[in-house]
Amino acid sequence: MSEEEKEKYLEKRGISYIKNYNNEKIPQNYMYKHSRTYPGQHPQTSNMENIHDMISMLQKENEFLKIQRDDALNKLSSKENITNIDRVQFEELESEKKITLNNGHSCPLLGIGTSHMQNAAEVIYQSIKDGTRLIDTASKYENEEEVGKGIKRAIEEGIVERDDLFVVTKCWITEKEDPEKALRNSLVRLQLDYVDLYLDHWPSGKCYNGKENFKLVSMREMWPKMENLVEQNLTKSIGVSNYNVQNLFIILSICKIKPAVNEVEFHPYLYQKDLKEFCDKENIKIFAYNPLVKGSYCKNRYEKEMLEKGLDLLNEDIVKDLAKKYGKTEGQIVLNWHIHLGTIPIPGTSNPERMKENLESAKFEMDADDFEFLSALSEKKEFRFCDSLPIYGIDIFA
């Protein structure tokens, strides 16, 4: 809708235009509502006639705000020609999609994971174009360069600005001795000046399987080096991955900067309730990898176990029933479960339509009982797909 069409539409409904303090044309009721002298107030009323007038005014005003909201949505990708009025609505829309970390920085409600991703440059570019703003990678994934190409292309084409994105990467076990060097190398591959979140990928620096000779680096030795990365503005936030409660206790006992995030495997088959409650108390957000329990990541490692135990999350009767009940896809049901719990899911997909579906997962709310039904799957079919035994030769989650 053009500005001229919008003005005629509103004038037919009795909303007149005046000029604000920036000499911009603005609907009178909207100007009154957002007046600097009377913020958020409306005329007082003493009789029923005035009450009806007031209700009519509010209805008209809401009609205008809906138009502004729709316009802001259409400009989310380009951000071109956003007026002062639009900017208010635009910022409100952005805030609806984010949560606040313990250091004050904001983070999207869900993102995209890049582990085992093929053609990452194109997939990341397309996912950003479709609205994804949180991108999770790691040096271990060996795709940071491709991820960086996708990010750079999206920025160069004006789809987003750097500050619109939340980019995560991780320090692998072999890099623990010098996290600064590791992060600087990652930044070169990503073609970025900073990341939004840098994680210690695994809590141990020692290998017990005899295949690799990792140098043992203690958490007490490493964490101050991680904190230094924030002080150097190489990352906005630091965190951990695959940490249990005991690991987190160690970090919390020595840290100056608390971990903002703990990225772990988390889904209805592995509802880590105790870990979640501890992280909630310490205001540490959980990023959930493998949130949908699908793809080659699971099947290549545990196809036999999945068949034996009947592990097929998106085909569980409860998931399919809820999808039918709410008119959503099975994936959206599971991702909504994550978002309701306050975890931040990072599903991996190369399918553009699936990316769009994922982004819609936060736009509805299920009944409380339905969340409980999904959570109960962990009691019947608990299973961990990311096993530490192949890496360490020992179960670090024990």
N, C-alpha and C positions, 0 to 999 in steps of 0.2 A: 504494500500500500504506500503510495507516494505521500509526501507531506501535504500536498493540496487535497488529495482524496481523503486523508485522515482528518484534515481541518473541516471539510464539508460534512464528513460522517459525524463528527462530534458536534458541530453546530446544529445539525438536525435534531440532536438529542439535548439541546439546550445548554451545551458547554461552550462558553465564549472564551476567546483568547485575550490575554493581556501581555504586557512585556515585563520580564523580570529584571533584577538588578544587573544582569549581563546584557540587557537590551534584546533578549531572545523572546520569541513568541511562545507562550506557554498557556495551557488551559487554566482558567481562573481557579477552579476548585483544587487542582493539583498545586497551584502556587500557594493557595491558602493553607493547604495541608502541610506543605514544606516551608512555610514562612519562617524566617529567622526569629521573628518576634514571638510567634505562637506555634512552636514545633509540635506537630502531632495532635493539635487541639481542633475542635470543631465548635461552631456556635452553640451557646447555651440555649435551652428551649424551656418554655413554661406552659405550653398548651399543645393539644393533640395536633393542630394544624401545622405547627412548627416542627413537630416530631415527624410528621409525614413528609414535610419539605426536606428535612434533614436526611431521612431514609432515601428519598429520591436522589438527593445530591450524592450520597454515598454510592448508590447504585451506578450513577453516571460516572462517578470518579473511578470505580472499580472497572467499568467498561474501558475507560481510557488506559488504566494501568495494564489491562490485559493486552491491549494493542501494543503498548510499549514493550511488554514482556515478549510478545511474539516477534517484534522487530529485533529485539536484542538476541533472541535465539537464532534468527537468520543471519546475524552478524558475528556469531561466535567464532566462525572460522576465519573470516577476513578482518574483522575489527575495524573496518573502514567507515569513516564518517559517523562515528559514535558521538552524539551530542551530549551535553551535560545531563539531560534528563535520562537519555539512554544509558549513560555510564552508571547511574545509580542502579538501574535495573540489571545491567550487565554484571556489576560487581555482586549483586545479590544472587544472581544465577550461579556465578562462579563459586561463591561461598557455600552454596547448597551441596556442591559436589566435593567438598573438602572437609578434613578433620584437622585439628590442631595437635601437633606433637608437643612433647614436654619442654621443648626449647622455644616454643612460640611459632615455629615455622609450620606452614600448612601443607597438607598432603591430600591428593585425590582419594576417593573412597575405594577405587579399584584401579588396576592397571593391567599391563601385559608382561608376561614372563617370556624370556628369550632362550631359555635352556633348550638345546636340541633343535633350535629353530633353523629352518632352511630359507635361503633367499632373504636374509634378515633386513637388508637395506630397503628392499621394496616393501616388505611387510611392515616395518616400522614406519616408513613414510606414509603408507596407506592408513595405518592405524591412527597416526596423528591427524591425518586429513579427516578421518571419521570421528574424531573427538577424544581419542586416548591421550592422556597427559602424563601418566605414570609409566615409566619404562624401566624394567628390572633386568640387569645383565650382570656379568662377572668375568673376571680375567680367565677363570677356569672354563667358561663356556666357549672361549676362543672365537667370539663373534663381535667383540667390542668395535672393531674397525667397521664392520658392516652396519652395526647399529648406529654408529656415529655418522655414517653416510646418509642413512635415512633421516636422522635428526637434522643434519646440516641442510639437506634438500628441502625439508619442510620449513625451516627457518628462512632460507634464501628465497623461497617462493612466497613468503609472507603469510603462510598459514598460521604460524605461531611466532611468538618471540621466545627467546631462551628462558625468560623468567616464567613463562607459562607452563614449562615442563618440569617434571620431577624425575630426575635421572638417578638411578641406583646402580652401583657396581660394588664389587667385593674383593677383599684381599684373600688370596688362596693360601693354603698351608705353607707352601714353599716360599711365600713372600713375607711371612710374619716378622722376620728379622728386621726388615726395613719397609714398613708400610708407606712411608713417604715416597720412596723410590717406586714402589708398586703402583701407588695412586697416580703419580706423575706419568708413568708409562701408560696407565689406563686413559688418562686425559688426552695424551697424544693420540692414542688409537680412536678415542671418541671424538676428537677434534673439539674439545670443550675446555673452558678455563677452570671450571669447577663442576663437581657433582652435587646433588642435593642430599645424598645419603651414601655413606661409605661403611660397609659392613665387614666384620671379621667373619669369614665364610664358615669356619669350623672352630670349635672351642679348643681342640687339641693341636699341639705342634709336634706330636710324636706318632710314629707309625709302628704298629706291632706285627705287621704281616711279613716283614722282611723283604718286601719287594722294592721299597724305596727308603732312602735314608734321609728322612726329614730331620732338621735340627730342632731340638726341643726348645720352644720359646714360651715362657710362662705368660699367663694373662697379666700378671703384675708388671712384667717387663714390657709387654706390648701396649697395654691400654694408654699409658701416658704418651706414647708415640702416636696413637690414634687421636688423642685430644689435641696434640700439636697440629694436626692437619686442619682442625677447625680454626685454630689461632692463625694459621697461615692462609685462611680463606680458600683452601683447596676443596673443602666440602662444607656444606652448611650444617650437616648433622652426621653423627656417627652412631653405629649400632652393631648388633651381633646377629649371628645366624646359627641355627641348630643348637642353641644353648638351652640347657635344662635349668631348673631352679637353683641347683647347687652352683652351677657355673655363674649364674647371674649374681648370686650372693658374693662371690669372689670379686666381681667387677664393682658391685655397689659398695663394697667395703673399702675400696681404694680410689674410686673415681672422683675427679673434679667435675667432669662432664658425664652425666648419666647417659646410658644408651637410650636413644630415642625409639629404637625398633628392635624386635627380635623376630627374624624371619625363620619360620619353621614349617614343617609339613603339618597341615591342618585341614581337616575335612570331616564329614559325618562318620567316616570309618575310623578317624583318629581325632576325636574331640578331646584335646588335651586340657581338660577342665581345670586341673590344679595349676598347671603352668599359666593358663589364661587368667585365672583369679589372681595369681601372684603378680603377673605383668600389669593387670589392671590396678592393683594396689600401689605399684611403683610407677604408674603412669608410663608404662612402656607399651607401645602399640605392637600388635602382632601382624606381620605380613604372612599371608598363607600361601605357600607354594603347593603345587599339585592340588588345587582346591576342588577340581572336578573329577579327579581320579580317572583320567583318560589319556589316550595317546600312547605313543611308543615307549615313553618313559616308564609306564607301568607294565605294559604287555611284554616288552622285550626282556624284562627282568623277572617278572612273576606271573607269566601266563598260566603256568600249571597251578599255582596257588590260587589265582583268581578264579579259575574254573572250579577247583575243589571247594572253595569257600563261597562261591556264588557272588564274587565281588564285581558288581557292575552297577555303579552308583546311579547313573542316569536311567537305568532300566529297573531300579527298585520300584516295587509297587507303590510305596508311599510317595516317591518322587513323581511318578507318572500321575498318580491321583491328584496331587497338589497342582501339577502343571495344568491338568484339566480343570480343576476347581477355579484357578485364578486366570486361566487363559494365557499362560506363559509357557515358555519352553522349559524342559527339564533343567537345562543349564542355568537359566535365570532363577529357577526356584532355589537351586543350591547356592548360587552366588548371593541371592537375597538373604539366605540363612547366614552366610558369612558376615554380610554387612550389618544385619540385625544384631549379631553378637559383638560387633565392633572390631572384627578382624578385617584386614585389607587384602582381599584376594587378588592374586596376580596370575590368572590363567594364561596359558600359552596357546596361541592359535595363529594359523596363517590364512584363515578363511575370513575375507572381508565382512561377509554377512554375519558370521559368528561374533566378530569384534563389535559390530553395531548392536547385536543382541545383548552382549555382555554389558555394554554401557547403559542399557535400559533396566538392568537388574535392580537398581536402587530406587526405581520410580513406583514401587508398590510396596504394600506391607501385608504380610500374612498374619493370621490369627496366632496368638501365643501358643495354643496347643499344637499347632502345626509345626512350629519351631521345635517343640519338645519331641515330637514324633521323629523328626530328622535327627536330632541329637541322640536319640535312643539307639540309632543304628550302630553307634560305636560300642555299645554294651554287647550287642549280638555278634558283630563282625569286626571287631577291632583289628586293624592291620596297618603296619608302617611300610611304605614302599621305598622310602629313602633309607636304606640300611647302611650303617657305618662299617659293618664287617668287611666288605670288599675294600674299603679304604684303609681301615686301621688294623683289621684282624682282631678287633674287640668291640663289644657293644658299648659305645659311649653313652647310650641313653639308659643304660641299666641303673 
